[in-house]
Amino acid sequence: MVLPNNWREQGNSVARLIAQAWMDEEFKARFMREPLPVLAEAGIEIPDGLTVEVVEGLEVPWKIVASADAQGATYSINIPARPSDISDDQLSEFSTGRAAGNCLSCYCCL
């Protein structure tokens, strides 16, 4: 699979969605249940043949797994445990794009 030209921007957008999920349990449940519409609302395009799942508890921030029939792949987005050193105000600023910088140092956008 070829990464889109704006892959880093899309990674930052996913990180903002994760920050929003940390603050809002209803949003988190929707993101996990309906990842494609949530990603589309954030301006993230998903290529044909790619299935997306949002999970908790992966040992890595994200992973791509090719399907057995080689017809597609599954992209797993992990919602890690919320870091204890990030305040609600910092999360709010980051999730809305108002924060200075693009990183919360939580590894969710790696």
N, C-alpha and C positions, 0 to 999 in steps of 0.2 A: 504494500500500500504506500502511496506517495503522500507525504505530508503536504497540506495546502500552504500556499505562500504566507498566509497569516497565522501559522500554527502557534506562534508564541502569543499573539493576541487572543486566540481562542483558548489557550491554556490559562491566560489571565482571567478570561470570562468564566471558565469552569471554576477557577479558584474563588471568584466572587460568588458563584452559585453555592459553593461549599460553605463559604462564610455566612451566606444567607440561611442555609440549612442549619447551621449551628445556632442561629438566633431564633428561628421560626420552625417549630415542629410540624405545623401544617404544611409549610412549604417543603420541608424535608420529605414528608410522606408523599407529597405529590411528585417531587423530583424522582423519588425512588419508584413510584408507581407508573409515572408517565414521563420518562426522561426526554423523549424526542420533542414533544411540544415545549417543554421547559427550555431545552437547548435552543430550539428555534426562536423562542421569545427573546433569548439572549443574543441572537444573531449568529449562532453557531450552526454551520451547515454540516450535515452528516452525509457522507458519500453513499451511493447505492451499494448494497451488499454488506453494509456495516450495521450490526445490531448493537444497541447500547443498553447497558444495565448499570444501575447505580446501586452500590452495595456498601455495607459497613464491614470492617474487620479484615480487609486485605492487609497483607504484610508490606505491600508496595502501594504507592499513591494511585497508580493506574496500571492496567495491563491490556494488551490486545491478544486475543487467542483466536487462531485460525480454526474454522469449522472443519469437521471431519471430511466433508465432501469438497473442501477447497473452494466452495462457491461464495464464501463470505467470511466474516470474522465478527467476533464479539469484542467490543470495547467496554471494559469494566472501569467505571469511575468510582473510586473509593471515597467515602466520607469518613475521614479519620476522626479519632477522638479530638474534641476541641482542646487546644492548648490552654493551660491554666493561666498563662501570663498575658493573654490577650483580652482586653476589656471589651464590654459591649459597645462602647463608643468607637473603639478602633475597628471592630467588626462592621459596625454600621457604616462608617466612612469607607472602608474597603469594599464592602459589598455593593455600595452605590457608586463606586468609582470616584469618590471624593478624596480618597487618601492620597497623600504624597507618596509616590512609589507604587510598585506593583506586587509587593511581597509581604506576607505575614510571617515568614520564616516558619511555616508549619509543614512544609514539604508537600502540600496538597496540589501544587501546580507544577511539580517536577515532571 
